Amino acid sequence: MPDGPSTATHPAVAAQLKSLLDDLDPTSRCVILLHYADELTLDEIAAVVEQNPADIQQQLDAFRARAQQALAGARPPLGYAA
């Protein structure tokens, strides 16, 4: 078990992630959730949403870039205690 709380448990981080997901179109949201929540592979996701695996990878890369940028200011300070 990690020594400190996960940044995902920090309210600001959770709210920012929800906002990012809410801003996506339904197919992109599905891609992100299938990858991160259901842990499907690119090929499995591509079959579900009927897209090319390369397009799925691009969507994941774009979401990660947006999330990193958005979360840069939402991360809890070191030593944050829930």
Long-range contacts (C-beta under 8 A, 24 or more apart in sequence): 4-79, 4-80, 5-76, 5-80, 5-81, 5-82, 7-71, 7-75, 7-76, 9-82, 10-74, 10-75, 10-76, 10-80, 10-82, 12-74, 12-76, 13-71, 13-74, 13-75, 13-76, 15-74, 16-70, 16-71, 16-74, 17-67, 17-71, 19-70, 20-63, 20-66, 20-67, 20-70, 24-63, 27-51, 28-59, 28-63, 31-56, 31-59, 31-60, 32-59, 32-60, 32-63, 35-60
